[in-house]
Every structure is written in C-alpha cells, then in structure tokens.
Amino acid sequence: MEALQMAEVKEFEEREERYLQLYGETWSEMTKRRSQQLTPEQKRARQLAALQEGAEISELPYDMEPDEYYDYHADYPG
C-alpha cells in the first residue's frame, strides 16, 4: 500500500512539472481554476465519471480522501 502511495505521489509531482513547463501553470492550478467555473452538480458528475472510468486517485478531477476512494471501489468493483 505504501509503495502504491509513493508511486502516486511521484506521478502527481511529474504531472505538475510537465504542466508547468507546457502551460505555465501546474495541473493543480489549472484544474482549480476550471473547477471554480462549474456548478456543484457538474463537479459531482465529473468526479463520478472519473471513478467509473477507473481513474487512479491522483487522476481524479477533485480531491478525495483515500478511504473514500478505496471504499468506492470496494462497493463498485470495476
């Protein structure tokens, strides 16, 4: 479990750096800016779609507690 979390952190940091180099802002900054333009219903739908598509926790459009993420996948296996 710890190795998986370490890999997710590394992947997240690499994505942040890639976006900063390509777009002049980090992935987190870009998604935060975009998410402020969506309604709560649109945000829930986007998060649920990502979960249903099997997105890793680091790939979700919005922050989610790890326990909540793994509980979702335990309740709705892929």
Summary of the structure (lengths in Angstrom):
residues: 78
radius of gyration: 13.5
end to end distance: 19.0
largest distance: 38.9
contacts: 169
relative contact order: 0.11
helix: 73%
strand: 0%
